[in-house]
Amino acid sequence: MKTHQLRVLVAIAEVGSVRGAARLLNMSPAAVTQSLQLLEDSLQMQLVLRTPSGVTLTASGQTLLTHG
């Protein structure tokens, strides 16, 4: 787990979308998605639920967010 991956998770939680997090972090949406996927892969758990209206954190994502 890397610091920039946690920043991505925090930004996604704050704005509720990958595109919004990308704007907030001055990154491309693809880079945000890749960072999130690498974090999920390293932890072997899903951290966000992707929906047509945006993303929400799973229970695991919420737990990591409070500890991050």
C-alpha positions in Angstrom: 0.0 0.0 0.0 1.4 3.3 -1.0 0.6 6.8 0.2 -0.6 8.1 -3.2 -3.1 5.1 -3.3 -4.5 6.2 0.0 -4.8 9.8 -1.3 -6.8 8.5 -4.2 -9.2 6.6 -1.9 -9.6 9.7 0.2 -10.3 11.9 -2.8 -12.8 9.4 -4.2 -14.6 9.3 -0.8 -14.7 13.1 -0.7 -16.1 13.7 -4.2 -17.9 10.4 -4.9 -16.4 9.9 -8.4 -13.3 8.9 -10.1 -13.4 11.9 -12.5 -13.9 14.3 -9.6 -11.0 12.7 -7.7 -8.8 13.0 -10.8 -9.6 16.7 -11.0 -8.9 17.1 -7.3 -5.6 15.3 -7.5 -4.6 16.8 -10.8 -4.4 13.3 -12.3 -6.0 11.5 -15.2 -9.1 9.4 -14.5 -7.1 6.4 -15.8 -4.3 7.0 -13.3 -6.8 7.3 -10.5 -8.5 4.0 -11.6 -5.2 2.3 -11.8 -4.1 3.4 -8.4 -7.4 2.3 -6.9 -7.1 -1.1 -8.7 -3.6 -1.6 -7.4 -4.7 -0.8 -3.9 -7.6 -3.2 -4.1 -5.4 -5.9 -5.6 -2.7 -5.5 -2.9 -5.3 -5.7 -0.1 -7.3 -8.4 -1.9 -10.6 -6.7 -1.3 -13.0 -4.4 -3.0 -12.9 -0.9 -1.6 -15.5 0.9 -3.8 -18.8 0.1 -5.5 -19.0 1.5 -8.9 -22.4 2.7 -10.0 -23.7 4.8 -12.9 -24.1 7.7 -10.6 -20.6 7.5 -9.1 -18.8 5.4 -6.5 -19.4 4.7 -2.9 -17.0 3.0 -0.4 -17.6 -0.5 0.7 -17.4 -1.4 4.4 -13.8 -2.3 3.9 -13.2 1.0 2.1 -14.7 2.9 5.0 -12.6 1.0 7.5 -9.4 1.8 5.5 -10.4 5.4 5.1 -10.7 5.9 8.9 -7.3 4.2 9.5 -5.7 6.1 6.5 
